[in-house]
Amino acid sequence: MTDILLMPKNKRAQRTLKTVIRCNLQKMMDERGLSQLALAFETKLAVGTIGSLCRNQFTRIDCETALVLCEFFDCGLCDLFEIVNL
């Protein structure tokens, strides 16, 4: 699983803190019984895009993709993505 790594500006904090952005898309799909293919069909998003988000293998967050998913799941951006300190 790959996460987006946010590094603090303070070099001392960089050694002790790791902050990542995680996508909760797979959890949200599981709660609704949706497959990646079904979600792609309903939202017109690429299956590869959905798969990357489900596996947390993304390096950027596309605003249009996030908007489509938030509208589909009737949720906010903070429900779809979360910042986690490891």
Secondary structure by P-SEA (a helix, b strand, c coil): cccbbbbbccaaaaacbbbbbbbaaaaaaaaacccaaaaaaaacccaaaaaaaaacccccccaaaaaaaaaaacccccccbbbbcc
